[in-house]
Amino acid sequence: RCSAICPEFVETDFSMATAQSEPDPVAALAARRTIASIPRGRKLEETGAFAAYLASDQAAWITGQFDAIDGGYAPTPMEGPGAAVVIPKEGGCLCAELGNNLAAVLSRFR
């Protein structure tokens, strides 16, 4: 099985520090939080929980999907920093950063 996780804005220490470097940090953070239908930043743990679900037996029939975890921002799958492929295997899972190289990464798993 192979599926891609394609997140939008995640509130991490890095993204919060990046917002603080903007001329108006409060406005920059508000803009990122309200870009999607769900008006808040996503937590890193939410992406981790979804990755764990995809690697579980409960998701045995989910494969070949590009799962946008973006609060309703993108109507189609995305590529970009943070997008990852999760491949379940016995004893854990493999995870590969996609970045902007979706086709190249997926070709390694065919």
N, C-alpha and C positions, 0 to 999 in steps of 0.2 A: 504494500500500500504506500501511496505517496500523495501528500496534500501540501499545499502552501498556505502559510499564515501571512497575511498582508495587513499589518496594522497601520493605522494613522497615528495621530499624536498620542504619545505616552508620557505621562508625568513622571519623570525620573529626576534625580539630582541634577543630571546634565541638562535636561530640557528646562528645568527651573532656573539654573544658573545662566543658560542662554537667554531666557526671557529677561533676567535681571540686567543683561548687557545692552538691552534695547534702550532707546531714548525714553520711552514711556513703558516701563516693565509691566505695569498693571494693565494697560491697554493691549500690549503684545500677548500677555497670558490670556486675557479675556477673548481676544480674537481667535487664538488657538482652541480654547475651550468651547467656543460657540460656532465653530466652522461646520460641525456635524449636527444631525438631528437631535442627538443626545448631548445637551449642553454642559458637558464636563470633560475633563481630561480622563483618559483611561489609565488605570493603574497597571503596573507591570505584572502584578499577580494575576490579573484577569487574562492576560496573554498566556502566562504560564499554565493557568488552569485549563485554558482551551487546548494548549499543546498536549497536556497530560490526557485530556479527553480523547484527542485524536490518536494518541498512542495506545489507548485502552481497548479492550475487547468490545466495549460498548459502541465503538466507532468502527467496527470491523467492516461495515459496508460503505464506509466513506473513503473514497480514493479518487485521485485525479482532480481534486477540487482546489480552487484558489479562494480561500476564505478571507474576505475583507472584514477585519475586525476594526471598524472605523466609525461606529456610531451612526451609520447611515450617510456618511460623507460621499462615498463613491458608488455609483450604480454598477460599476464593472470592477473586476479584479485589478489590483495595483501591483506595480513593481516599485522598488525604491528602498532606501535605507531601512533596515529593520525587518523587511519581509524575510521569511524563513521557510524552509521545507522541513517537515517532520516526518520521519520514516520509522514507524514502529518496528521493533525487532525484539526477540526474546531477551529479557533482562534489561530492557530500556529502550531508548530510541536514538536515532541519528538526527542531527539537526544541521542544516547548512544555511548560511546567510545567502540570500538571493541578491540583495542590492539591485542594480539595474541589469543583471545578467540572468534573468529568469530562464530563458531558453538554454543557455549554456549549463546552468546548474541542473535543470531537469534532465538534460541529455545524459548526464552522468548516472542517472538512476534508472534508465530504460534498459 
